Amino acid sequence: MDPQERTLRASLAAHTSWANTLDPASRTAKARAAANGRFEREARELHPDATDAQIARVAAHLKAAHFRRLQMAAAQARRAKKATSKSPAA
């Protein structure tokens, strides 16, 4: 199976799965709780004496920073892919 067909099949499966889910928030609750717990743990490691409100604020910033790093990496990967896909002028 070529990569394009594999992508299409995966997309079809994902859409079918989500179509069968009436409450997406409950389906993803455990994963979101685990991810948020990670940022809270990191915040507590950085600031062990902070209040719960301070920890929540720091965790929110850690989460935002994490997603900005992902965005930067994706942009760099797209830029690199675009640079390598350009064919030299003939």
C-alpha positions as a Markdown table, in Angstrom:
| # | Residue | x | y | z |
|---|---|---|---|---|
| 1 | Met | 0.0 | 0.0 | 0.0 |
| 2 | Asp | 1.4 | 3.4 | -1.0 |
| 3 | Pro | 1.7 | 6.2 | 1.6 |
| 4 | Gln | -1.2 | 8.2 | 0.0 |
| 5 | Glu | -3.6 | 5.3 | 0.3 |
| 6 | Arg | -2.4 | 4.6 | 3.9 |
| 7 | Thr | -3.1 | 8.2 | 4.8 |
| 8 | Leu | -6.6 | 8.0 | 3.2 |
| 9 | Arg | -7.4 | 4.8 | 5.0 |
| 10 | Ala | -6.3 | 6.3 | 8.3 |
| 11 | Ser | -8.3 | 9.4 | 7.7 |
| 12 | Leu | -11.4 | 7.3 | 6.9 |
| 13 | Ala | -11.0 | 5.3 | 10.1 |
| 14 | Ala | -10.5 | 8.4 | 12.2 |
| 15 | His | -13.6 | 10.1 | 10.8 |
| 16 | Thr | -15.7 | 6.9 | 11.2 |
| 17 | Ser | -14.5 | 6.5 | 14.8 |
| 18 | Trp | -15.4 | 10.2 | 15.7 |
| 19 | Ala | -18.7 | 9.8 | 13.9 |
| 20 | Asn | -19.5 | 7.0 | 16.4 |
| 21 | Thr | -18.6 | 9.2 | 19.4 |
| 22 | Leu | -21.4 | 11.4 | 20.7 |
| 23 | Asp | -19.3 | 12.9 | 23.5 |
| 24 | Pro | -15.8 | 13.6 | 22.3 |
| 25 | Ala | -14.8 | 15.4 | 25.5 |
| 26 | Ser | -15.4 | 12.4 | 27.6 |
| 27 | Arg | -13.6 | 10.2 | 25.1 |
| 28 | Thr | -10.4 | 12.3 | 25.4 |
| 29 | Ala | -10.7 | 13.3 | 29.1 |
| 30 | Lys | -8.1 | 10.9 | 30.4 |
| 31 | Ala | -5.5 | 12.0 | 27.9 |
| 32 | Arg | -6.2 | 15.6 | 28.6 |
| 33 | Ala | -5.9 | 15.0 | 32.3 |
| 34 | Ala | -2.6 | 13.2 | 31.8 |
| 35 | Ala | -1.2 | 16.0 | 29.7 |
| 36 | Asn | -2.3 | 18.7 | 32.0 |
| 37 | Gly | -0.9 | 16.7 | 35.0 |
| 38 | Arg | 2.5 | 16.7 | 33.3 |
| 39 | Phe | 2.6 | 20.5 | 33.1 |
| 40 | Glu | 1.4 | 20.8 | 36.7 |
| 41 | Arg | 4.2 | 18.4 | 37.8 |
| 42 | Glu | 6.7 | 20.5 | 35.9 |
| 43 | Ala | 5.4 | 23.7 | 37.5 |
| 44 | Arg | 5.6 | 22.2 | 41.0 |
| 45 | Glu | 9.2 | 21.1 | 40.3 |
| 46 | Leu | 10.1 | 24.6 | 39.2 |
| 47 | His | 8.2 | 26.3 | 42.1 |
| 48 | Pro | 7.8 | 23.8 | 45.0 |
| 49 | Asp | 6.5 | 26.5 | 47.4 |
| 50 | Ala | 4.0 | 28.1 | 45.1 |
| 51 | Thr | 0.3 | 28.3 | 45.8 |
| 52 | Asp | -2.2 | 26.2 | 43.7 |
| 53 | Ala | -3.2 | 29.4 | 41.8 |
| 54 | Gln | 0.4 | 30.1 | 41.0 |
| 55 | Ile | 1.0 | 26.5 | 39.9 |
| 56 | Ala | -2.1 | 26.7 | 37.6 |
| 57 | Arg | -0.7 | 29.9 | 36.0 |
| 58 | Val | 2.8 | 28.5 | 35.5 |
| 59 | Ala | 1.3 | 25.2 | 34.1 |
| 60 | Ala | -0.7 | 27.1 | 31.6 |
| 61 | His | 2.4 | 28.9 | 30.4 |
| 62 | Leu | 4.4 | 25.7 | 30.3 |
| 63 | Lys | 1.6 | 24.1 | 28.2 |
| 64 | Ala | 1.5 | 27.2 | 25.8 |
| 65 | Ala | 5.3 | 27.0 | 25.5 |
| 66 | His | 5.2 | 23.3 | 24.6 |
| 67 | Phe | 2.7 | 23.9 | 21.8 |
| 68 | Arg | 4.7 | 26.9 | 20.5 |
| 69 | Arg | 7.8 | 24.6 | 20.3 |
| 70 | Leu | 5.7 | 22.1 | 18.3 |
| 71 | Gln | 4.6 | 24.9 | 16.0 |
| 72 | Met | 8.2 | 26.0 | 15.5 |
| 73 | Ala | 9.4 | 22.5 | 14.8 |
| 74 | Ala | 6.6 | 22.0 | 12.3 |
| 75 | Ala | 7.3 | 25.3 | 10.5 |
| 76 | Gln | 11.0 | 24.4 | 10.3 |
| 77 | Ala | 10.2 | 20.9 | 8.9 |
| 78 | Arg | 7.8 | 22.4 | 6.3 |
| 79 | Arg | 10.5 | 24.9 | 5.3 |
| 80 | Ala | 13.1 | 22.2 | 5.0 |
| 81 | Lys | 10.8 | 20.0 | 3.0 |
| 82 | Lys | 10.0 | 22.9 | 0.7 |
| 83 | Ala | 13.7 | 23.6 | 0.2 |
| 84 | Thr | 14.5 | 20.0 | -0.7 |
| 85 | Ser | 11.5 | 19.6 | -2.9 |
| 86 | Lys | 12.5 | 22.5 | -5.1 |
| 87 | Ser | 14.3 | 21.3 | -8.2 |
| 88 | Pro | 17.3 | 23.2 | -9.4 |
| 89 | Ala | 16.7 | 25.4 | -12.5 |
| 90 | Ala | 17.6 | 23.6 | -15.7 |
